[in-house]
Amino acid sequence: MAISIPIRVLQIFGVLSRVGGAEKWILDLLRIRDPRIRFDFLLSLDDGLLVSEVRRLGSTVYLVPFSKSPLPWTWSNPYLSGVRKILRNNKYDAVHVHQFDLSGEILCIAAQEQVLGRVMSVHAAKYENPRFYRRFIHRVYGRPRIFRYATDILPCSQTVAESFTPSVTKFQTAKMQILYTGIDPLVFEEADHRRKRMSQQIRNELGLPEHATILGHIGRFTHQKNHRFLLELMEYLQNLNDTKNGRTLKNRGSNSWYLVLVGQGGCWDEIRRDIRNRKIQDRVILTGFRSDIPDLLCSLFDVFLLPSFYEGLPIAAMEALASGLGVVYSDRISRELDDFFPQRVRRVSLEAPKTQWIEAIHEMLAARCETPAALTEFVTTPFTLQSSLEHLISIYGNF
């Protein structure tokens, strides 16, 4: 049976966050307003701004609060009962679940309610939940249901695919295909036009000297992102003499280095205390949430750092590369970006001496290119928003 146009898809997130990479990707797809698809959203929390924008773009938003009950059955979990009611009362061609601890149960309900397409996106190489009993229930009940009831499982990189399927059958693996999340290169072209005006404006706003060298990071303040490593690195740089092994550090004295951390999250207060304890508060700027990421990348940062313990395919790193920056990240991150941007990516072990990270930073400072040249390179890769949209529509169209 052919699916009519537009294809109606219910996007299911635990929470629609302003700082989540997966959420940003789906919202950017929604903003394209492609007539071939219609996205509605099932959320557990109304954060105000994003939900209002989604509704302005023509999508229906269902709000079903999470239940405190950890039990994975609709008769005992009001959240799952609410999901079933929505799917029973509304005709969708597909549900697209973004990984969280009840993904498997939702896919099971969708199958029971005869939803043809049951898509599961996997955005990280590791699933974490602070509650042990929820991790246990997910492993025992949820994960097997994902492989049983999903029609398509979409890891965002090869590393994520390998971590998500360590012991599955060939039949289950056949359900999987890598879907790269993408970004819109146009926003970086526009940000480049504003560069001269924004560079000094942003530095003045953040209290940064004109000739400071800015090490930049964008990400949620969570354990996964490993902010502590960045603080250790900044402390090392602050204590470093202007010379190392008898030679200058590319004429950049230790007093010229600043670290700018963009984002918010549960580890915010912990990171602030750590900054004070290390006595680097004059060198580390916490900006909180920012809506001007393209301007920060094009006009402020000199190099982008990502020392995460694990990642899927980091959208922030893709944005940095599209703006022309060099990127230094940990060896725990997928290698796809290395393959497409070998001149502007350096991978360093988290266990390596800090000197190796500093050498990689210097290499990437030198590798930075102008934004127009970076965009010419970027649009030939599979990491553009339009490329991911076409791939996703081809998946939806197969039901």
Secondary structure, DSSP 8 states (H G I E B T S, - for coil): ----SSEEEEEE-S---SS-HHHHHHHHHHHH--TTEEEEEEES---SHHHHHHHHTT--EEE----S----STTT-HHHHHHHHHHHHS--SEEEEESSTTHHHHHHHHHHTT-SEEEEEE--SS---S-HHHHHHIIIIIHHHHHHH-SEEEESSHHHHHHH-TT--HHHHTTB------B-THHHHHHHHTHHHHHHHHHHHHT--TT-EEEEEE--SSGGG-HHHHHHHHHHHHHS-SEETTEESTT--GGGEEEEEE---TTHHHHHHHHHHTT-TTTEEEEES-S-HHHHHHHT-SEEEE--S--SS-HHHHHHHHHT--EEEETTS-SHHHHH-TTSEEEE-TTS-HHHHHHHHHHHHHH---HHHHHHHHTTSTTBHHHHHHHHHHHHTT-
